[in-house]
Amino acid sequence: MENSTEKRIYLSSPTMHGEEQRFVAEAFDTNWVAPLGPNVNNFETELAQYTGCGHAAALSSGTAAIHLGLKLLGVQEGDVVFVSSLTFSASCNPIVYEKAVPVLIDSEPDTWNMSPVALERAFEKYPSPKAVVIVHLYGTPAKMDEIMQICAAHNVPILEDAAESLGSTYGGKHTGTFGRIGIYSFNGNKIITTSGGGMMVSREEALVKEARLLSTQARDPARHYQHSRIGYNYRMSNVDAGIGRGQLMHLDEHVRLKKAIYRRYQEAFADIEEIVMNPLNPGGDANNWLSCMTIREGCKVTPDMVMDALEAENIESRPIWKPMHLQPVFAACDFINHNDGRMSVSEDIFVRGMCLPSDIKNTDADMDRVIGIVRGLFQR
Ligand SMILES: *Cc1c(COP(=O)(O)O)cnc(C)c1O
């Protein structure tokens, strides 16, 4: 039990550098402590430059960005919206905010993201959804060539949930820039953070301007307070944007460190046949936000056993996202399986998988401890 008194090893916690404080101090010194100001504008410009997304609106969360994105795509009550089932609930909740109908799409095994096969099937059953929400899970880019082709053939816009994949590319292009609208999250455990925040991006400046307007209570351009539409209080604060500007300067470094963590696990478990690391997309370059593993069917070791063994040593790990079609709150939603009559791909990943500690502050010794505990379970 000697190890349990050591410092906790985290799944993925914020990593600050110093520049963040400089931008925040500037906000205080100039009294721009408000949901507007130079940090907000500069963070938008700098993120747009980094990703090549065109235009960006800084918002209070990734969830708010998805919500406004759906509204800008015209999603209304009763509309069908396709969404990846294997994701965090925030990909799906805003569809319900608008009283639209989520149809949950299974994953394919090659990248764990939306299955083009299931997507085609979904179009056979629901020919005219209003939008398709694509997630790049744990930072691995989805099969965007196939998905874009299918959605284009049906003339349906893509809202790209790149909350977990800022810095990942596919065919040399940043995730979040493929869809008509893209979103990023800067929540505390994401690859860079503003403590809480998000960004809605698009090549169409009009959409992004509209997002900024809706996020600040949709005030008409009049001297008096006049409103012709329902607005939201979704704008990012100038203080948080200061943190984001400092973080963005270190995004490449964070990606490098996340990749090194993934490679370390991959090499350390290479000789254990029962362990398979989460897949990467050969057509892209993942940010490796979280390193995950699955345990082969028939193995006596379960993900729960691995998570318990790590927790006993004060090490944080986490199950794979529980698919939305298995959630009580989405039980009434239709689900389109990638497999015929067998367990879905997303459920299989959920049952056999888990997320390994992927904190970029973990030292070599921390990684050795994690790896030692995991290896020990498989060598009995
Ligand atoms: C974190 C996350 C979100 C939500 O972002 P917030 O900034 O926490 O609102 C949405 N989708 C996915 C896939 C996420 O991981």
The ligand as an ORCA input file, in Angstrom:
! r2SCAN-3c Opt
* xyz 0 1
  C     -16.428     17.547    -23.975
  C     -17.287     17.189    -25.111
  C     -18.368     18.001    -25.504
  C     -18.861     19.166    -24.695
  O     -18.007     20.196    -24.511
  P     -18.213     21.145    -23.228
  O     -17.240     22.254    -23.482
  O     -17.886     20.339    -22.024
  O     -19.622     21.625    -23.231
  C     -19.076     17.653    -26.635
  N     -18.778     16.551    -27.342
  C     -17.776     15.730    -26.986
  C     -17.492     14.535    -27.828
  C     -17.007     16.001    -25.840
  O     -16.047     15.152    -25.473
*
